[in-house]
């Protein structure tokens, strides 16, 4: 059954520079769908439908229920920890304070901070694995980190969480009237060439056969949507 799709909050951005990809993301209450300028109205409708469905699926995956959290933890334990641990319960928790998660080795229960809810899937997987590894090793010694070495995104996920915590703390401590632009920038910041699509986008590649040069195109909309700062990912 297809999810209900509210098209009133969808903004279409057309670009002649975009040839083979369609990208969608959320901006507040709006959904942005960036498409090739040569799409016909029928192609536009079809791809908007596809991308809204994909976004909804992605968001459901990022906000699993307690039962889905338990299922995912079991999968990760089997894949990365050799099935040596089996949690008894895994659930979201609102009282983790500054912790991303916690576990009780004596009864095998794991609690994940609801601050992680909505973060990228690989970050949630890392937090789950971190707590699962504590069912094997109580502390953070070499044996503990050796368990997490099997997960290929451990360092990336730790960096993501550290950055998130820093940004949250920085926002809480900012003086009145101080903007984010006034904050110290990390020294390893990467220049993205002006592309300002958020990280949680969904993209798809267009079959070249779908682009018919004889079809009615709506390229005139390009000027309306290709304003400075508009995404031009190719």
DOFI-252733 format. One record per residue (C-alpha): residue in three letters; x, y, z. Coordinates in steps of 0.2 Angstrom, whole numbers, plus 5000, padded with zeros to 4 digits. Example, Ala and Ser with C-alpha at 12.3 -4.5 7.8 and 13.67 -1.06 7.14 Angstrom:
{ALA, {5062, 4978, 5039}}
{SER, {5068, 4995, 5036}}
! end
This chain:
{UNK, {5000, 5000, 5000}}
{UNK, {5008, 5017, 4995}}
{UNK, {5010, 5030, 5008}}
{UNK, {4999, 5046, 5007}}
{UNK, {5009, 5059, 4998}}
{UNK, {5005, 5077, 5001}}
{UNK, {5011, 5086, 4985}}
{UNK, {5006, 5104, 4991}}
{UNK, {5023, 5104, 5001}}
{UNK, {5034, 5098, 4986}}
{UNK, {5045, 5110, 4977}}
{UNK, {5052, 5105, 4960}}
{UNK, {5069, 5112, 4955}}
{UNK, {5074, 5110, 4937}}
{UNK, {5091, 5111, 4930}}
{UNK, {5099, 5109, 4913}}
{UNK, {5115, 5104, 4922}}
{UNK, {5106, 5089, 4930}}
{UNK, {5106, 5076, 4916}}
{UNK, {5105, 5058, 4924}}
{UNK, {5100, 5060, 4942}}
{UNK, {5085, 5065, 4953}}
{UNK, {5088, 5070, 4971}}
{UNK, {5076, 5073, 4985}}
{UNK, {5077, 5080, 5003}}
{UNK, {5068, 5088, 5016}}
{UNK, {5069, 5107, 5020}}
{UNK, {5058, 5110, 5035}}
{UNK, {5040, 5107, 5031}}
{UNK, {5045, 5106, 5012}}
{UNK, {5051, 5092, 5001}}
{UNK, {5063, 5097, 4987}}
{UNK, {5064, 5086, 4972}}
{UNK, {5078, 5091, 4960}}
{UNK, {5076, 5085, 4942}}
{UNK, {5083, 5087, 4924}}
{UNK, {5075, 5102, 4915}}
{UNK, {5070, 5091, 4901}}
{UNK, {5058, 5080, 4911}}
{UNK, {5040, 5081, 4904}}
{UNK, {5025, 5084, 4916}}
{UNK, {5022, 5065, 4916}}
{UNK, {5040, 5061, 4920}}
{UNK, {5040, 5074, 4934}}
{UNK, {5024, 5067, 4942}}
{UNK, {5032, 5049, 4941}}
{UNK, {5049, 5054, 4948}}
{UNK, {5041, 5064, 4962}}
{UNK, {5030, 5049, 4967}}
{UNK, {5046, 5038, 4967}}
{UNK, {5056, 5050, 4977}}
{UNK, {5043, 5053, 4990}}
{UNK, {5041, 5035, 4993}}
{UNK, {5060, 5032, 4994}}
{UNK, {5061, 5047, 5007}}
{UNK, {5047, 5039, 5017}}
{UNK, {5055, 5022, 5017}}
{UNK, {5072, 5030, 5022}}
{UNK, {5064, 5040, 5037}}
{UNK, {5055, 5024, 5043}}
{UNK, {5072, 5015, 5043}}
{UNK, {5079, 5029, 5053}}
{UNK, {5066, 5029, 5066}}
{UNK, {5063, 5010, 5070}}
{UNK, {5052, 5004, 5084}}
{UNK, {5058, 4995, 5099}}
{UNK, {5055, 4978, 5091}}
{UNK, {5064, 4984, 5075}}
{UNK, {5078, 4990, 5086}}
{UNK, {5079, 4973, 5094}}
{UNK, {5079, 4964, 5077}}
{UNK, {5093, 4975, 5071}}
{UNK, {5104, 4973, 5086}}
{UNK, {5102, 4954, 5084}}
{UNK, {5107, 4955, 5066}}
{UNK, {5123, 4966, 5070}}
{UNK, {5128, 4954, 5084}}
{UNK, {5127, 4940, 5072}}
{UNK, {5137, 4949, 5058}}
{UNK, {5150, 4958, 5068}}
{UNK, {5152, 4949, 5085}}
{UNK, {5150, 4931, 5079}}
{UNK, {5133, 4929, 5088}}
{UNK, {5142, 4928, 5105}}
{UNK, {5130, 4940, 5113}}
{UNK, {5111, 4940, 5113}}
{UNK, {5102, 4955, 5121}}
{UNK, {5086, 4952, 5131}}
{UNK, {5079, 4969, 5127}}
{UNK, {5084, 4984, 5116}}
{UNK, {5073, 4999, 5117}}
{UNK, {5073, 5018, 5115}}
{UNK, {5076, 5028, 5131}}
{UNK, {5073, 5047, 5135}}
{UNK, {5083, 5047, 5151}}
{UNK, {5101, 5044, 5145}}
{UNK, {5107, 5061, 5149}}
{UNK, {5123, 5064, 5139}}
{UNK, {5125, 5046, 5135}}
{UNK, {5121, 5039, 5117}}
{UNK, {5116, 5022, 5125}}
{UNK, {5119, 5011, 5140}}
{UNK, {5118, 4992, 5144}}
{UNK, {5116, 4981, 5159}}
{UNK, {5127, 4965, 5156}}
{UNK, {5119, 4956, 5171}}
{UNK, {5102, 4955, 5162}}
{UNK, {5107, 4959, 5144}}
{UNK, {5096, 4974, 5142}}
{UNK, {5101, 4989, 5131}}
{UNK, {5094, 5006, 5130}}
{UNK, {5098, 5018, 5116}}
{UNK, {5096, 5037, 5118}}
{UNK, {5081, 5044, 5108}}
{UNK, {5094, 5058, 5102}}
{UNK, {5100, 5045, 5090}}
{UNK, {5083, 5042, 5083}}
{UNK, {5083, 5050, 5065}}
{UNK, {5102, 5049, 5063}}
{UNK, {5110, 5040, 5048}}
{UNK, {5108, 5021, 5049}}
{UNK, {5126, 5018, 5051}}
{UNK, {5127, 5029, 5066}}
{UNK, {5113, 5020, 5075}}
{UNK, {5122, 5003, 5070}}
{UNK, {5138, 5009, 5078}}
{UNK, {5129, 5014, 5094}}
{UNK, {5120, 4997, 5095}}
{UNK, {5136, 4988, 5092}}
{UNK, {5145, 4998, 5105}}
{UNK, {5132, 4993, 5118}}
{UNK, {5132, 4975, 5112}}
{UNK, {5151, 4975, 5114}}
{UNK, {5149, 4980, 5132}}
{UNK, {5139, 4963, 5135}}
{UNK, {5157, 4956, 5132}}
{UNK, {5168, 4969, 5139}}
{UNK, {5162, 4981, 5153}}
{UNK, {5176, 4994, 5150}}
{UNK, {5183, 5003, 5135}}
{UNK, {5200, 4993, 5135}}
{UNK, {5209, 4986, 5120}}
{UNK, {5198, 4971, 5119}}
{UNK, {5183, 4981, 5118}}
{UNK, {5189, 4992, 5104}}
{UNK, {5195, 4976, 5095}}
{UNK, {5177, 4970, 5094}}
{UNK, {5172, 4986, 5086}}
{UNK, {5186, 4986, 5073}}
{UNK, {5176, 4973, 5063}}
{UNK, {5163, 4987, 5060}}
{UNK, {5170, 4997, 5045}}
{UNK, {5161, 5014, 5050}}
{UNK, {5167, 5014, 5068}}
{UNK, {5178, 5029, 5066}}
{UNK, {5166, 5039, 5055}}
{UNK, {5152, 5036, 5067}}
{UNK, {5162, 5042, 5082}}
{UNK, {5167, 5057, 5073}}
{UNK, {5148, 5060, 5068}}
{UNK, {5143, 5059, 5086}}
{UNK, {5157, 5070, 5093}}
{UNK, {5153, 5083, 5080}}
{UNK, {5134, 5082, 5085}}
{UNK, {5138, 5084, 5103}}
{UNK, {5150, 5098, 5100}}
{UNK, {5137, 5107, 5089}}
{UNK, {5124, 5105, 5102}}
{UNK, {5135, 5111, 5116}}
{UNK, {5141, 5126, 5106}}
{UNK, {5123, 5131, 5102}}
{UNK, {5119, 5130, 5121}}
{UNK, {5133, 5141, 5125}}
{UNK, {5132, 5154, 5111}}
{UNK, {5130, 5171, 5117}}
{UNK, {5114, 5180, 5112}}
{UNK, {5114, 5186, 5094}}
{UNK, {5129, 5175, 5090}}
{UNK, {5126, 5166, 5074}}
{UNK, {5133, 5149, 5068}}
{UNK, {5144, 5158, 5056}}
{UNK, {5154, 5166, 5071}}
{UNK, {5158, 5149, 5078}}
{UNK, {5175, 5141, 5076}}
{UNK, {5176, 5130, 5060}}
{UNK, {5184, 5113, 5061}}
{UNK, {5201, 5113, 5053}}
{UNK, {5197, 5098, 5043}}
{UNK, {5182, 5106, 5035}}
{UNK, {5180, 5100, 5017}}
{UNK, {5175, 5113, 5003}}
{UNK, {5160, 5106, 4995}}
{UNK, {5161, 5117, 4980}}
{UNK, {5145, 5126, 4985}}
{UNK, {5133, 5111, 4985}}
{UNK, {5121, 5113, 4999}}
{UNK, {5111, 5097, 4999}}
{UNK, {5110, 5090, 5016}}
{UNK, {5117, 5073, 5020}}
{UNK, {5101, 5064, 5021}}
{UNK, {5096, 5065, 5003}}
{UNK, {5090, 5051, 4992}}
{UNK, {5096, 5051, 4974}}
{UNK, {5092, 5040, 4959}}
{UNK, {5099, 5039, 4941}}
{UNK, {5088, 5042, 4926}}
{UNK, {5088, 5029, 4912}}
{UNK, {5093, 5039, 4897}}
{UNK, {5079, 5031, 4887}}
{UNK, {5067, 5041, 4898}}
{UNK, {5073, 5057, 4891}}
{UNK, {5064, 5060, 4875}}
{UNK, {5070, 5076, 4866}}
{UNK, {5054, 5077, 4857}}
{UNK, {5043, 5078, 4872}}
{UNK, {5036, 5094, 4879}}
{UNK, {5050, 5100, 4892}}
{UNK, {5048, 5113, 4905}}
{UNK, {5065, 5121, 4904}}
{UNK, {5058, 5138, 4908}}
{UNK, {5056, 5134, 4926}}
{UNK, {5074, 5133, 4927}}
{UNK, {5076, 5151, 4931}}
{UNK, {5063, 5151, 4944}}
{UNK, {5072, 5137, 4954}}
{UNK, {5090, 5138, 4950}}
{UNK, {5093, 5152, 4962}}
{UNK, {5110, 5155, 4971}}
{UNK, {5113, 5141, 4983}}
{UNK, {5101, 5129, 4974}}
{UNK, {5108, 5111, 4973}}
{UNK, {5117, 5106, 4957}}
{UNK, {5123, 5089, 4961}}
{UNK, {5127, 5079, 4945}}
! end
